[in-house]
Amino acid sequence: MKLSEIAAALDAQVEGDASIEIRRAAHPSEAEGPEDLALAMDKDLLALLPGCKAVAAVVSEGAELPEGIRGAIRGIIVVKRPRYAMAGLLDLFERPVHAEPGVHPQAFVDPTARVGANVSIAPFAYVGPQAVIGDNAIILPHVTVGAGAVIGEGCLLHPGARIGERVVMGARCIIHPNAAVGNDGFSFVTPEPGSVESAKATGRVVGTNVLIRRVNSIGTVVLGDDVEIGAGATIDRGTVTATRIGSGTKIDNLVQIGHNVQVGTNCMLCGHVGIAGSTVIGDRVVLAGKVGVADHVKIGSDAVVAANSGVGMDIPPKSVWMGYPAVPRARAFEQYKGLARLKRLFADVADLKSRVRALDGKGTISGGAPPESTE
């Protein structure tokens, strides 16, 4: 495609020759010829342009180009927000997964399942009874789609994905390798109040877990449109109703979402996040890596929780929390500053003690221990 067409797709401007034909996007150091587009939106990459084999580049607005680069680079796309422009560029130069059209003979599709138009179902995939596969869906090898599950239009299920029974998935969802959606919830109960209940109520362990009875999960999981679930992530089905993930939400690798959790739209849950059961998360919430959220907590819309935080109480909307346990950002910084000052505080206290001892005629502080020996 022409440089002008790429710029139009990015809503950006072209400086120089807009008619240059582009075959692929490349790192400046890996460009192989005049049909490559050098991605130099980071200021550290601008220095690589003089020796680059490409004749076209993408740079950020206000970038200071190296001396003499205008002769070698004949066409330049100037973008306002580099990271957002990168997303658009990678859409233009996307390399789709390999998927053969139709249902492969070595796939198993139950006769009662409904398969839409232009579907690809790869070898060793399993589609259970009464399942529904939407138009243009791609199901890669070793995927399991349980009985009664609904896979929306244009969904992509990577190898090893496990979709449980009765799970409902919206359009254009992406499930990465070995993610499991629709597992039973981690829900158990004892005949009498057990150790956990007594610990919560009194701070002491009074009850004992003589018998642990399983609480079955008869609900399901419902995903909105354009949800993405990372490799190895797990989402438990609801106990009676549904665990729900709102449209546009992105879930990173190795995230655990417990039963009955409700996640809003356009949230970002980063790697190793763990969310306990019955938590309610609003829209556009960001949970950074390794955030842990206790059960029955509510996190308001547009809240941001920093990495390695432990959330044990409700978080209001549009707030930034951090720490373990998580507290508002300003309070967390006060705590960190206090810890950093402890060494100096101890030194000041030791100095004050020595001064008081020197002023004490008996060499001791009233009610305190005698001074240390100087012998």
N, C-alpha and C positions, 0 to 999 in steps of 0.2 A: 504494500500500500504506500501511497505517497505521504511525505512528511506533513503536507497540509491536512490530509485526512486524519492522521494521528492527532494533530493539534486540535482539530475540530472536535474529535471525540473527547479530548481532555478540557475543552473550553479554554484553550491556551492560544498564545500568539506565536507566530513563526518569524524569526529574523533571518534574512538571507534567502537561499534557494528553497522554496517550498515544494518544488517538483521532484526532489530526490526520492527514489524508490527505496523502501525499507523492507528487508526480509525478516529481521529478528531484532530483539532488544538484547543488549549485552553490557556487561561490566566493561569500563574503558580498557582495562588491561587484557580483556579476553576478546575484544573486537577483532574480527578477522578480515574485514574489507569494507568497501564503500556501501554495502547494503545493510550494514549493522548500524543500530542506533545506540550510541554510547550514553549510558545512564549516569550522569554526573551531577545529580541534584544535591549530593553531600559536598560540602566545601573541600573536604579532604580528597575527593575524587577529581576536582578541577585540575589539580597538578598533573594528572595522568593524561589529560587531553593532548598536550603537544606531541607525545609519542604514540598516540592512538591511531589505529588504522581506519577508524570510522571517519566519515565526512559529515555526519550529523550527530547532534547531541541534544540531551534534555538537561536544562539547568534550572535552578531556582531563581525566582525574581530577586534582583539586586546582587546577584553573584558577580564577583570580580574575576573576569576571565584572564588566564595567563597571557603574557605578552606574545603577540604574533599569532594567536590562535585563530583569528578570523580567516586567515588564508587557508589553513588546513581543514578547519571545520566550516563547511560552506552553508550549513543550515542549522539553526538553533531553535528549539522549542523552549519557551520560558513559562514556567508554571508558578503559581502562587503558593500552593501548599504541597510540598514535595511528597509527603507520605500518601496523601490522598491521590495525587497524580500517579504514584507508583501502583496503587490499586487499579486505576483505570488502564495503565499500560499493561499490567499483567493480565487483565481481562482481554485486551486486544491480542496479546501474544500467547494466550493460554494454550497449553498442550493437554487436551482432554485425555481421560483414561481410555485405554483400549477396550472396546466393548463391541462384540459381534451382535448384529441385529437378531432378534427373535429369541426363542427358547432353545437352549442347547439340549441335544438328546440326553446328555448325562446330568441334566438338572432334573429335580423332582418337583413337579407342580401338581398339587392335588386336583383331581377332576372337578371339584366343587369350587375351586378358586377362580376369581375373575381377573383376567389379565388384559390391560388396556392396549392401545395402539402404540406401535414403535417402541416396544419394550425390549430390553436386553436382559436375559437371565442366563448367567454363565454356568459352566460345568460345576457340579457338586453343590449347587445352591438348593435350598429346600423352601418350598412355599406350601404352607399348611392348608387344611380345610377351611373353606369360606373366607380365605384371605382375599384382599383386593389390592391389585397392583395398578397404580394409575398410569396414564399415558406418559410415554417418554422416560419412564423410570429405568434406572440401570442397577442391576443386582449382580455383583461380582462374585467370584468363587467362594464357596464355603460360608455363604450368608444363610442365616435361618430366619424365616418369617413365620411366626407362630399362627395358630388357628385364629381366624377372625380378625387378624391385624389388617390395618388399612395403610397402605403406602401411597402417599400423595403424588400428584403429577410432577414429573421431572426430578424425583428424588434420586440420590446417588448413595448406594450402600456399598462400602468398601469391604474387601475380603475379611471374613471372620465376624462381621457384625451380627449381633443376636437381637432380633426384634421379638419380644414376647407376645403371648396371646392377647388379643383384643387391644393392643396398642394402636393408637390413631396418630398418624403422622401427616402434617400438612404438606403443601407443595414446596418443592425445591429444597427439601432438607438434605443435609449431608451427614452421613454417619461413618466415621473413620474406623480403621481396622480394630476389631476385637472390642468395640464398645458394646455394652449390653443395656438394652432399654426394656424395662418391664420385668425386672427381677422382683421376687418377693421381698417385702420390707423386713427389716430387722426388728421384729416386734414379738415380745415374749412377756409372759405374766406368771406370777406365783400365786398359789391359792390364798396365802396370807401376805400382808405387807412384808416385803423382803428387805435385803440389805440396802439397796439403792433408795427405796422410799424412806427408810428410817434415817439414812445418812442425809438426805435432803431436808427432812423435817427437823432433825435434832442435831445434826453434825456428828452423830455417833452411829455405829453399826449395832442395831438391836436385833432386827429380824435376820433370818437365815433363808437362803434359797434352797429349800429341800427339794422342791419340784419346780421345773421351769417348763411352762406350757407354751407351745407355739401359737401365735395369733396369725391365722391365715390372711393373706392379702387377696381379696376378691375384686378389688378395683383395678385400675389400669394406669397407663401413662398417655397423656395427650400432648403432642407437640404442635405448635403453631407453624406458620409458613416460614421458610428460610432459616430454620434452626440448624445449627451445626454442632455436632457432638464429637469431641476428640477421641483419639485412640485410647482404649482401655478405660474410658469413662463408664460409670454405671448409674442408672436411674431406676429407683425402686418404684413399683406400682403402689397405688394407694390402698389403704386397708379396706375401705368400702367404696369411696368415690375414686377420684383420679389425681395422681400427681400431674401437675400442669407446667409446661414450659412455654412462655409467650413467644409470639412471632419475632423473628429477627435476633433472638438471643444466641450467643456464641459460647460454647462450653469447651474448655481446653482439655488436654489429655489428663487422664487419671483423676478426674473429678468424681466425687461421690455425692449423689443427691438422694436423700432418704424419702421414705414413704410420706405421702400427703403434702409434700412441699409444693408451694405455689411460687413460681418465678415469673416475673413480668416480662414485658417486651423489651427488646434491644439491650438486654443485660450482657455483661461480659464476666464470666466466671473462669479465672485463670487456673493454671495447673496446680493439682494437689489440694484444691478447695474441697472441704467436706461440710455438707449441710445436713444437720440432723432433722428428724421427722417433724412434720407439721409447721415448719418455718414458712413465713410469708415474706417474699422479697418483691419490692415494687418494680417499677419500670426504670430502665436505664441505669441500674445499679452496677457498680464495678467492684468485684471482690478479687483482690490481687492474690498472687501465689501463696499457697499454704494457709489461707484464711480458714479458720474453723468456726462454725456457727452452731450454737446450742439449739436444742429443740424448742419449738413454740415461740421462737423469737420473730419479731417483725422489723424489717429493714425498709425504711421509706424510700420513695423514688428518688433517683439521682444521687443517692449516697455513694461514697467511695470509701472502701476499707483497705488500708495498706497491708502489704505482705506480712505474713507470719502473725497476724492478729488473731486473737481469740474473742469471738463475740458471744457474750453471755447475757446481754440485755437488749431491749429495743433500741434501734437507731433512728433518729428523725430524718426526714427527707433533706436532701441537699446539704449533707454534712460530711465531714471527713473524720474518720475515726482510725485509731491505730493503737498498737500495743497489746500486751497480754497480761491481764484482760484488756480488751479494747476500750479506750476512752476517747473523748474528742481530741483532735490534733493538738490544740493549744495546751490542754492539760497534760497530754503525753510529753510534750516538749518540756513543760515545767518539771515533770518527774525525772526526765533524762538529765536536765540541768542539775537538779537536786542530787542525783546520784554522782554526777561528775564533781560536785563540790564537797562530797563527804570526806575525801582525804584531807583537804584543806581545813574543813571543819574540825576533824579529829586533832589535827596539828594545833589549831587555835585553842581547842579545849585543853590539850596537854600543856600548852604554854600558860593558859590561865590558871590551871591547877598548880603549876610550879610557882607562879607569882603569889597565889594565895598562901601556899605553904611558906614562902619566904617571909610574908607579912605576919603569919601566925607565930606568936611568941613561943608556942610549944612545938612548932614545926609540923602541926597537923591541921587539917581542915576540920572544923567543927562537925562531929558526927562521922568523920571519914576515917580512912586508914592512915597510919603514920607514913611520913615521907620515905621514899625509897632510899636505901643506903648508898652513900657515895664512896664507901670504902672499896 
